[in-house]
């Protein structure tokens, strides 16, 4: 960084263009007659606009005149005029010279010591450099304060000489009179004549400028206000207006000059309430501030507009001597100097941050002043100046992402400090509202910085959003372009990271949780967009999932930044987190997935209803005995699972149970609907009636008559016919249903394994998702399939035996003479049905259904023997026929070892084998056994009269009802007598 300040001692100051010093007989080269252009800025001045027609050049010359006048000796001795060409003469430095003793302007500036003012303001100084000079022992010539000020303000030698000459005349005419009791423009008007100027035009222009100065200080911006009716003011205005058209005579004894002096002194001598006897002609606001600003501008190096001269301490001491004329004090000086430093920083393209930090440092003094006074005029100036500074700073800070980057962070820190300092003074020391509150309730710095953060990030967010929209439009012709909000989420994430790394470390000085506030602000900005997006989503699309996943990632990143930044806060970051209500992106994804699942499940259920109505259940050669609807429903479920895991979502494991449950219920619904109307074992097995003994004429009806009110046999037969009336309920169709149910159950294992494979490929899956089977299996359908297979298998078996073969079993077996109506016809028909079953059924369920048919055959055989009605009767000799027929029946299912296992046949034939010996047992033994079993069952109450045992559900050789039924079908006299005597049944069948 270039040094701000330049050493003004000869040989070091950059105001000299050569490295060798000029001859001792030559003064510093004079500047041009006009001031070099000052840096300009668009910043409005905080001081009110002057009503007078005075240019900056006019104000600069006026302020220089005041400076020279104020810096004359305070001892009352005349201010000696020393021409430039004589200032270097040996006689000029004589200790007895009046000018040497009386003029402070002639003090030399040879000290190169570090400036105390610059040090206090934090400004760097290149330090003292000893010059080698033009030769050994040759001293360097020093310049005077007056010469320095003339050079800095761009005043020509001619003007300078004229001013000094006039001041000498004034001093000679008013010995002992203080400069503050003199109206300088009035005295200059009287002392300077046309002869002091190059020509009449120059004099006329000078006189007009001087009169406008009087107008500005006495009429337009007076220290002490006056009434509009004030005669002196009216007269002065007339004189000035007239002089602008025609110059006035200013001789000492001239009447016009005497009138002018009279009205000027009348206005300038009015008291402002102070005890001093000053003339008030340049101390009214804002005239005095404008003049003082011109003097302070002279502190900047002419050759380096961002630097303050090394002699600033000496020059400032002399500038402060103008306070008595300008009505300035330390407080006004502080605020003016702050403005000048700040304005110079802005006007020079903000390249020198030391000016910025110097202005900020000066604001510390301004803050002290603001607390120490309640002066209304000062407060207005203070408020206007600070408001201008703060407005400029906040214009950049409210959008600091557009203003600053990693290259100019030093400038940002200074501007934040300056803006916050100005805001604190405005709020804490000027605002009445703040004073009414407890100061602990308001943290101005933190509040302002938070405002900067939120405003700038909102602006940056809007820019990123527009950029994302432009990117989307530019890529619309590409395949699968990213949605705008997905692009925006990525950009906002990068913005948040940049904020935390670049800007937050600076802003934390004033706001300890700057990064957290930034994260919360971005969260809110993006939240407004994503919530609106979520509310408009009707279905799950790839674009919607992309946006929601991007939003979820962004939210997690922002919350992480906020938590890390505010972990040391009093509430652990709860306040910041409360500003970040969840986007509910995951919940939105979950809800969309649930809608997707529900839609798929509802469609599948509708499909099941529609296709089951159309299903004919006929075996098809290319379907391996399965129903087309069963294969199709499995295919749909498999496709649904594939589609689910192809969704680009992060919650596959979480919502899988919902999908599995829905599919499970659909499959269960399919199974339930597929078996409905097919009947069951009880559909075909008749209800056992209470036992009665009838005459031969009563035949079939009596045996099936119930104890109380029996149902109409025709009604039962009609019901059976209805249950089996359609082609879809034939044996082959029922077999297809069984095959389909078994296939569904088998395929469930395959589907479940496929689900686990899908889970392993999910990015969001965890180890517990594989170890825990809950929600990954079909819970309802397997048991439904088992139940359906069991029900349908029994239905097929009992339908064949009791319905399809009833003509050869119930209507033919052992009717009349047993030897003439044996079991061969039934076995033939049964074998034909078994061949159909064998061709239709899948081998994995064939054994089951054949077993059920065997059980049904055994049940039918026993039913014929024990409840065959009056058309059947057996003697002991018939027992061999019965046993041979039963063996033949068993052999049919054994099929010489190619059929059912003998162990299975023995298991299910146990009941028949237990009952058959009763048919070869003699009647007396049967009666005795019946008595014994009945007494055991009913106890002593059965001794007087044996009760009629109820019809039981199971046959058993030790059960009274089974024994009684064997006696009922026993064709001999002993059985008839016992039944007649015991239960009053007829003797003969």
Secondary structure, DSSP 8 states (H G I E B T S, - for coil): ---S----STTT-TTSSSSS---TTS------SS-------S---SS---SS---HHHHHHHHHHHHHHHTS-TTS-------TTTTTSGGGG-TT-HHHHH-GGG-EE------HHHHHTT-----------SSTT-----EEHHHHHHHHHT--HHHHHHHHHHHHHHHHHTTT--GGGS-HHHHHHHH--GGGSSSHHHHHHHHHHHHHHHIIIIIIS-SS---TT-HHHHHHHHHHHHHHHS-----TT-HHHHHHHHHHHHHHT---S-SS----SS-STTHHHHHHHHHHHTTB-SS-TT-B-TTHHHHHHHHGGGHHHHT--HHHHHHHHHHHHHHHHHHTTT--HHHHHHHHHHHHHHHHHHHH---HHHHHHHHHHHHHHHHHHHHHHTTHHHH--TTSHHHHHHHHHHHHHHHHHIIIII-HHHHHS-GGG--HHHHHHHHHHHHHHHHHHHHHHHHHHHHHHHTTTSTT---HHHHHHHHHHHHHHHIIIIIHHHHTTT-TTHHHHHHHHHHHHHHHHHHHHHHT--S--HHHHHHHHHHHHHHHHHHHHHHHHHTTSTTTTHHHHHT-----HHHHHHHHHHHHHHHHHHHHHHHHHHHHHH------GGGTT--HHHHHHHHHHHHHHHHHHHS--S-HHHHHHHHHHHHHHHHHHHHHHHHTTS--HHHHS----------TTTHHHHHH--SS----HHHHHHHHHHHT-SGGGSHHHHHHHHHHHHHHHHHHHHHHHHHHHHHHT-TT--HHHHH--TTSS-SSHHHHHHHHHHHHHHHHHHHIIIIITTTTTTTTTT-BSGGGS-SHHHHHHHHHHHHHHHHHS-HHHHHHHHHHHHHHHHHHHHHHHHH--TTB-B-GGGHHHHHHHHHHHHHHHHGGGTSS-HHHHHHHTHHHHHHHGGGGS-HHHHHHHHHHHHHHHHGGGGTTS-------SS--TTSHHHHHHHHHTB-SHHHHHHHHHHH---S--
